[in-house]
């Protein structure tokens, strides 16, 4: 997590997972060539203002804003994304935090059929 990244992986014939960023923040996004009506471009984006669970930022961890393991539903698809931040190492303070080590693991899996999409 201490280097810049831009990785894209197909999830299906219509969905793509992308993980990108630098040591001060990373973002996870899921996009579709057939975006469902009413869904944002990043299908795991949830909030209109402020930090979101698809963002991986050092200050989230330092301040306990989100858990280091989180599952996010993909809007309009029976898929979930799990973001795991393993053994994060952070340096800096007060809005100058950045990752110096650790592992970012992103997993995609089918959602249970009994769950309702948002």
N, C-alpha and C positions, 0 to 999 in steps of 0.2 A: 504494500500500500504506500510505499515511499517513492514510487515512480509514476509518471504519467501513463495513462492507458486509454485505448480506444478499441474495444473488442466487440465484434458483432457476430451473433450466432443465430441461424434460423431455428425457430421453435416449431413451425409448421409451414405449409405452403403459403400461408398468408401473414404469419406473425414473425417478427424479428426481435431478438433481445440484444440490447446494446448496453455495455458498461463503459463509461468514459470519465475522465477527470485527471486530476493531478494530486499531489500530496496534501493540498489544503481542502479538497472536496472531490467526491465522486458522485456520479448520478447513474441510476439504473433506469432504463426505459424499455418499454415494449411498444412497438409500432406495428401497424397493419396496412397492407395494401387495400384492404376492404374495411375501413374504419366504421364501426357501428354508429348509427345516429345517436347523438347525445353524449358521445364519449370524447374525451380530450385526445389530442394527437399522441401524447404519451399515455397509453392505456392504463398505467398504474399511478397516474397523478391523481391526488385526492384533494388537495387544499388550494383555494384560490390565492391565499396570502400566507406568507411565512414559510417555515420549513415543512417539508413533506417527508413521508416515510421512505420514499424512493431515493431521497438524498442521503448520502453518507458523508457526514462532516465531523471533523474532530470535536467541535464544540457540542454536538449532539451527545457524544459519549461522555465528555467531561462534565456536562451539566445533567446527564441522565434524561435527556429529552425524549429519546426513543430507546427501546431495548436493542441490544446488539444482535438479536435474532428476531426477524419480523416477517410475516407472511402478508402479501398484498394480492388481492384479487385483480385479475385482468378484466377491465370493463368490456362487457359484451361477449366474453369468451369463457368457457368452462376451464379456465387455467388460473393457477396461482404462481406467484414468484416468491421465493424465500430468499431473504438477504441475511447472511450471517457474517458478522464482523468478529474474527477470531484473534485473540491476543493483541488487541490494538495497542500500539505504542505512539504516544503523542508528545510533542514538544511545543514550546511556546506558551503564551498566556494571553488572556484578554483580547480576543479577536485576532490573534496572530498564531493560533494553534494550527499545527500541521501534523500529518502522519509521518512517523519515522520508521514504522514497522507494523507487522501484523498481516493478516490475510483477509481478503474480501472474497467470500464464496457466494455465488448466486446460482440458485437451483430453480428450475421450472417443473411443475407437475400438474396433472389433471386435478381439477377441483371435484370434491365429492358431489354427486348429483343431487343430494338432498339440500345443498346450500342454495340460497337465493342470490342472484347477481344484484349489484346495486343499480 
